[in-house]
Amino acid sequence: MDELNQSVLLKKGAEASLYLSNWYGRKAVIKIRDPKKYRPIVLDRQIRSYRTIHEAQLLHQAKVAGVASPLIYRVNVSEATIVMEYIEGVQVKQYLSRVSKTECERVCLRIGELIGKLHRENLIHGDLTTSNMLIANDDVDNQGKIFLVDFGLGEKSVELEAKGVDLHLLKRALQSTHFAFWESCFKDIFMGYRLVVGVELAEKVYEKIIEIEKRGRYVEERKQL
Amino acid sequence: MVNTQKTSSDNESRYCLGIESTADDFGVGIVNFDGDILTNTVDSYVPMEGGIHPREAARHHAEVASKVLCRALTDANIKVRDLTCIAFSMGPGLGPCLRTGATVARALASYLQIPLVGVNHSIAHIEIGKLKTGAVDPVTLYVSGGNTMVTAFESKRYRVFGETLDIALGNCLDVFARHVGLKNQRGLPFGAAVEQLALKGKNFIPLPYVVKGMDLSLSGLLTAATMQLQRGNCTLEDVCYSLQEHAFSMVAEVTERALAHTEKKEVLLTGGVAANKRLQAMLEAIAEEHNVRFNVVPQKFATDNGAMIAWTGSLAYTYGIVTPIEESYVKLRWRVDKVDVPWMN
């Protein structure tokens, strides 16, 4: 890609590399899903193109559902790249570990609402972690707005299972990243979630999460037969 | 918690005997506190057909226990009176098997009047990997018949960054092998049989690839692989190859994610499935790409063994961790992230 010539590597993640670039005068991020040498070419191509398509679709559908996400400028499936808007801001992961308890509660509640908005439209993020949430701090209209990014593992699904897994993964991510206060975070997130999806669905999803946890290996709560 | 760490010369003459009995292997290992393995003796239960029957495996363990113990002590050339403590795998694992090992351990400890140390089996797999490879603070992929998880040390404990949402990788390969009619042979685990067949596979058959966040799911892959074979028009070799490529790519991807997330400088592959050369090659490629050191546990210590329990027991004991006999109940579902590992600080 020509744009890469004037780009700076922002982050080399496990799955993709992010480059800071310029898109007709706007600051942009180029997300490239790098080929992985360790897996067969057929599988590699399939995974990369599939995730590029899904990510682009979900980035768009999230906005329709009322969840802020970066604007898409260009998608190239065969190269597995997406050029998107650059969000000026901090990761929620860093933000949560430095703010007050009240602010943490407010942000978690808000995150729960956003997930609820996605799930209400049957959109599954697929990789909900506090690294994939950004709090914008540019000086224009995005100030303080929470953006969701990295929809590569996302899907559209009406199944309760998908929603349950989505939140279960977030819970697990909180446990490993914010082990000191993950419980209150998750409680607040779920409160926000319930506000949006309604008590009935929230209860069902909650039961599903417990079911998913019991299915896992070496879970103490799992009933013995 | 009392820190009773002694100097290295003391450690050399202090010994820990470890008993492993979580599943089909009954193992006894003896180490000194410096990490020299004096013996690693094991006797495995081989089912006539099907998978491990917990009660039958436990019966096997009870039958061979004294023989294995004697052989270990002779091998190591030390007297029981020289032992500093007795370690045993307290979980996770199969209840009847764990209880058999625990009974032997309790009897020894109370007879010799030395401390008993309950060890988490998963942590033992990580610790033996570190001991044998020199890894210090790695992202560990632990894959075996009962476990599939990616862990890394973070604030007092080995945290689980990714794990299977259903069955374990080794279990997936075992069940597949049995289902397609491979026979159990002593010295050749099912996983190795699948590996050999996979080498002859040529055609890549698309199967479900399920990575959810940092976790993965293998049950759908197992079903799809067996159904693919039933449907015909493909060879067993091709299915073995494709099954391995999918399953290993999934655990490799999760490991890579944990590596990027934690920014650790080492990767460690441990557990029974670590013996698979294809899986080793995949992880090595990832390590190379991220510029980190790749470590794989030697084959001898990849499967369940007593030495890893003994070594982990000696580490725990050094940091004052002992298990009073009256509190030495086995824990069938003892998660790795429920255990403090003070020796890592």
Interface residues (C-beta under 8 A of the other chain):
Chain A: K12 G13 A14 E15 K36 K37 Y38 R39 P40 V42 L43 Q46 I47 G126 D127 L128 T129 S131 L153 V165 L169 R172 A173 Q175 S176 F179 I212 R215 G216 R217 Y218 V219 E220 R222 Q224
Chain B: P92 G146 N147 T148 E154 S155 R159 V160 F161 E163 T164 L165 D166 A168 F204 P206 Y209 V211 K212 G213 M214 D215 E245 H246 S249 A252 E253 E256 R257 L259 A260 H261 A281 M282 L283 A285 I286 E289 L332 R333 W334 R335 D337
